[in-house]
Amino acid sequence: MNFLSNIFNSQPHEEGDFFLGITKILGFKPKEISIYRKAFLHRSANKKDENGAPLNYERLEFLGDAMLGTIISKHLYKEVPQGDEGYLTKMRSKIVSREHLNELGKDLNLIQFVESRIPKSHFGDNIHGNVFEALVGAIYLDRGYDYCEQFIHDSVIIPYVDIEQLEGKVISYKSLVIEWCQKQKKAFHYDVYEDTGNDTLKHFAVKLSIGEKIMAKARATSKKKAEEKASKRAFFALQDKMSS
C-alpha cells in the first residue's frame, strides 16, 4: 500500500518545472496536471485529441470567462448591497474587461507556459487575458467551484478590486464620446483610412470626425483598438465641454 502511495505521490514531480510553476501561481497542487497543460496550448500548436478534435485552450477560456463573471458578480452583490442591476453590471464589466484581464495575465507571467509555434514576441496583448481565463477554467474542472472562487479572490479581488477606484474608471472612451454626441445632437463618424506604416504587424488607422471637424486620429493593430484610441484623444480634447 505504501509502495502504491509513493508512486502516486511522485507523479506530479515528473511534470517538473511546469508543475512547480503552476503550483506557485495557484497556491495549491493540481490534481490533474494535464488539464492545466491544455490551458496553455495555443491553436498554432496544431494538437488534436484521441478523437481528432482540435486541442487548445479556447474551450477552457470559454469556461473560465463564465466562472470569472459568476464569482465577480457574487462578490459585487455581497459587497455593494445598494447597487442596482445597472451599477453591478457596469462594475463587473470594469473588473473583467479585456484590458484588466491582460494586466492580470501579465502580472502572473502566464505567457511563459504557452506552447505554440508562434514566437511569443509576435503575440498581441490579448494572449495574456485569454490564458488567464483558460487557467480559471482549468481550476474549475480540476478542483471545483470553491477552489476556483478562492483563486479569483486571492489573485483578482484582493489585489485589484477597489470599488471606489473602479467607480471612476472609464471602460470605453468611444461609448462616452458617442453618448455625448447623441445628447448634443452632433453628427460623428469613424473613418478607416489607408495606413502606410512599415510595421511587421498590420495596423489600422482611424480618424474620428465630429460635425465637420476631424477631432482625432489614431492607429493600432485592430480597428476596435484604433477607434478606442482616437476616442480617448477626442475625449481629452473635448473634456471641458463634455463635463459641463
C-alpha positions as CSV (number, residue, x, y, z in Angstrom):
1,M,0.0,0.0,0.0
2,N,2.9,2.4,0.9
3,F,4.5,1.4,-2.4
4,L,1.4,2.4,-4.4
5,S,1.1,5.6,-2.4
6,N,4.7,6.6,-3.2
7,I,4.1,6.0,-6.9
8,F,1.0,8.3,-7.0
9,N,2.6,10.9,-4.8
10,S,5.6,11.1,-7.1
11,Q,3.7,11.6,-10.3
12,P,3.3,15.4,-10.1
13,H,7.0,15.8,-9.6
14,E,7.6,14.2,-13.0
15,E,6.0,17.2,-14.6
16,G,9.0,19.2,-13.4
17,D,9.1,23.0,-13.8
18,F,5.6,23.2,-15.2
19,F,4.0,21.6,-12.2
20,L,6.1,23.7,-9.8
21,G,5.4,26.9,-11.6
22,I,1.6,26.3,-11.8
23,T,1.5,25.3,-8.1
24,K,3.2,28.5,-7.1
25,I,0.7,30.6,-9.1
26,L,-2.3,28.6,-7.8
27,G,-1.3,28.3,-4.2
28,F,-2.3,24.7,-4.2
29,K,-1.3,21.5,-6.0
30,P,-3.2,20.5,-9.1
31,K,-4.8,17.0,-9.1
32,E,-4.8,16.6,-12.9
33,I,-1.9,18.5,-14.4
34,S,-2.9,17.6,-18.0
35,I,-5.9,20.0,-17.7
36,Y,-3.5,22.8,-16.9
37,R,-1.3,22.0,-19.8
38,K,-4.3,22.3,-22.1
39,A,-4.9,25.8,-20.6
40,F,-1.7,27.0,-22.2
41,L,-1.9,25.2,-25.5
42,H,-2.2,27.7,-28.4
43,R,-4.1,26.6,-31.5
44,S,-1.0,27.1,-33.6
45,A,0.5,24.0,-31.9
46,N,-2.0,22.0,-34.1
47,K,-2.6,19.4,-31.4
48,K,-5.6,17.0,-31.5
49,D,-7.2,14.7,-29.0
50,E,-7.8,11.0,-29.5
51,N,-10.9,11.7,-31.5
52,G,-9.2,14.1,-33.8
53,A,-10.8,17.3,-32.3
54,P,-8.6,20.4,-32.0
55,L,-6.8,20.6,-28.7
56,N,-6.1,24.1,-27.4
57,Y,-7.1,26.5,-24.6
58,E,-10.1,28.1,-26.3
59,R,-12.8,25.8,-24.7
60,L,-11.2,26.3,-21.2
61,E,-11.2,30.1,-21.9
62,F,-14.9,30.0,-22.6
63,L,-15.5,28.1,-19.3
64,G,-13.1,30.4,-17.3
65,D,-14.9,33.5,-18.7
66,A,-18.2,32.2,-17.3
67,M,-16.7,31.3,-13.9
68,L,-15.0,34.6,-13.6
69,G,-18.2,36.5,-14.4
70,T,-20.2,34.5,-11.9
71,I,-17.7,34.8,-9.0
72,I,-17.1,38.5,-9.5
73,S,-20.9,39.0,-9.7
74,K,-21.3,37.2,-6.4
75,H,-18.6,39.4,-4.8
76,L,-20.2,42.6,-6.0
77,Y,-23.7,41.5,-5.0
78,K,-22.4,41.0,-1.4
79,E,-20.1,44.0,-1.2
80,V,-22.4,46.6,-2.7
81,P,-25.9,45.9,-1.4
82,Q,-27.1,49.3,-2.5
83,G,-26.0,48.7,-6.1
84,D,-28.8,48.2,-8.7
85,E,-28.6,45.9,-11.7
86,G,-27.1,48.5,-14.0
87,Y,-24.4,49.5,-11.5
88,L,-23.4,45.9,-10.8
89,T,-23.2,45.1,-14.5
90,K,-21.1,48.1,-15.2
91,M,-18.7,47.3,-12.3
92,R,-18.4,43.7,-13.3
93,S,-17.5,44.9,-16.9
94,K,-14.7,47.0,-15.5
95,I,-13.3,44.2,-13.5
96,V,-13.4,41.6,-16.2
97,S,-12.6,44.0,-19.1
98,R,-10.1,42.7,-21.7
99,E,-7.6,45.3,-20.6
100,H,-7.8,44.2,-17.0
101,L,-7.5,40.5,-17.7
102,N,-4.5,41.2,-19.9
103,E,-2.9,43.0,-17.0
104,L,-3.6,40.0,-14.7
105,G,-2.1,37.6,-17.1
106,K,1.0,39.7,-17.5
107,D,1.4,40.1,-13.7
108,L,1.3,36.4,-13.3
109,N,3.7,35.9,-16.3
110,L,1.4,33.2,-17.7
111,I,2.8,33.5,-21.2
112,Q,5.9,31.7,-20.0
113,F,3.9,28.4,-20.1
114,V,2.2,28.9,-23.5
115,E,3.0,26.2,-26.0
116,S,2.8,27.4,-29.7
117,R,4.6,27.5,-33.0
118,I,4.4,31.3,-33.0
119,P,7.2,33.3,-31.3
120,K,5.9,34.8,-28.1
121,S,7.1,38.2,-29.2
122,H,4.5,38.1,-32.0
123,F,1.5,37.7,-29.8
124,G,-0.8,40.6,-29.1
125,D,-1.8,41.7,-25.6
126,N,-4.9,39.5,-25.6
127,I,-3.0,36.3,-25.2
128,H,-2.4,37.2,-21.5
129,G,-6.1,37.6,-20.7
130,N,-7.0,34.5,-22.8
131,V,-4.7,32.2,-20.9
132,F,-5.8,33.7,-17.6
133,E,-9.4,32.8,-18.4
134,A,-8.3,29.3,-19.5
135,L,-6.4,28.9,-16.3
136,V,-9.6,29.7,-14.3
137,G,-11.5,27.2,-16.4
138,A,-8.8,24.5,-15.7
139,I,-9.1,25.2,-11.9
140,Y,-12.8,24.7,-12.0
141,L,-12.5,21.4,-13.9
142,D,-9.7,20.1,-11.7
143,R,-10.8,21.3,-8.3
144,G,-14.3,22.6,-8.4
145,Y,-16.1,25.9,-7.6
146,D,-14.6,26.5,-4.1
147,Y,-11.0,26.4,-5.3
148,C,-11.9,28.5,-8.3
149,E,-13.5,31.1,-6.1
150,Q,-10.6,31.2,-3.7
151,F,-8.1,31.6,-6.6
152,I,-10.1,34.5,-8.0
153,H,-10.5,36.1,-4.6
154,D,-6.7,35.9,-3.9
155,S,-5.4,36.8,-7.4
156,V,-8.1,39.2,-8.7
157,I,-10.3,40.6,-5.9
158,I,-7.8,41.3,-3.1
159,P,-5.1,42.9,-5.3
160,Y,-7.2,44.6,-8.0
161,V,-10.8,45.3,-6.9
162,D,-11.1,48.7,-5.3
163,I,-14.8,49.7,-5.6
164,E,-14.2,53.4,-5.2
165,Q,-11.4,53.5,-7.7
166,L,-13.3,51.3,-10.2
167,E,-16.3,53.6,-10.0
168,G,-14.2,56.4,-11.6
169,K,-12.6,54.1,-14.2
170,V,-13.6,54.6,-17.8
171,I,-14.4,51.3,-19.6
172,S,-14.8,52.8,-23.1
173,Y,-13.9,56.3,-24.3
174,K,-15.8,55.5,-27.5
175,S,-19.0,55.0,-25.6
176,L,-18.5,58.3,-23.8
177,V,-17.9,60.2,-27.0
178,I,-20.9,58.6,-28.8
179,E,-23.2,59.3,-25.8
180,W,-22.1,62.9,-25.7
181,C,-22.5,63.4,-29.4
182,Q,-26.0,61.9,-29.3
183,K,-27.0,64.2,-26.4
184,Q,-25.6,67.2,-28.2
185,K,-27.2,66.1,-31.5
186,K,-23.8,66.2,-33.1
187,A,-23.0,64.0,-36.1
188,F,-19.9,61.8,-35.7
189,H,-18.1,59.3,-37.9
190,Y,-15.2,56.9,-37.6
191,D,-13.3,56.5,-40.9
192,V,-10.8,53.8,-41.5
193,Y,-8.1,55.1,-43.9
194,E,-5.0,53.6,-45.5
195,D,-2.1,53.1,-43.1
196,T,1.3,53.5,-44.7
197,G,3.4,52.4,-41.7
198,N,6.1,49.8,-42.1
199,D,5.3,47.8,-39.0
200,T,5.7,44.0,-39.0
201,L,2.1,43.6,-37.8
202,K,-0.7,45.1,-39.9
203,H,-2.1,48.3,-38.4
204,F,-5.4,50.1,-38.9
205,A,-5.7,53.9,-39.0
206,V,-8.9,55.7,-37.9
207,K,-9.9,59.3,-37.9
208,L,-12.8,60.5,-35.8
209,S,-14.9,63.4,-37.1
210,I,-17.5,65.3,-35.0
211,G,-19.6,67.6,-37.1
212,E,-17.3,68.9,-39.9
213,K,-14.2,68.7,-37.8
214,I,-11.7,65.9,-37.5
215,M,-11.2,65.6,-33.8
216,A,-8.6,62.8,-33.5
217,K,-6.6,60.3,-35.4
218,A,-5.1,57.0,-34.2
219,R,-3.6,53.7,-35.4
220,A,-3.5,50.3,-33.8
221,T,-3.4,46.6,-34.6
222,S,-7.2,46.4,-34.9
223,K,-10.0,48.7,-35.9
224,K,-11.5,48.5,-32.5
225,K,-8.3,49.5,-30.7
226,A,-7.7,52.3,-33.2
227,E,-11.3,53.7,-32.7
228,E,-10.9,53.5,-28.9
229,K,-7.5,55.3,-29.0
230,A,-9.0,58.0,-31.3
231,S,-12.0,58.4,-29.0
232,K,-9.7,58.8,-25.9
233,R,-7.8,61.6,-27.7
234,A,-11.1,63.3,-28.7
235,F,-12.4,62.9,-25.1
236,F,-9.5,64.8,-23.6
237,A,-9.7,67.4,-26.4
238,L,-13.4,67.9,-25.5
239,Q,-13.2,67.3,-21.8
240,D,-14.2,70.8,-20.7
241,K,-17.3,70.7,-23.0
242,M,-18.2,67.1,-22.1
243,S,-18.1,67.8,-18.4
244,S,-20.1,71.0,-18.5
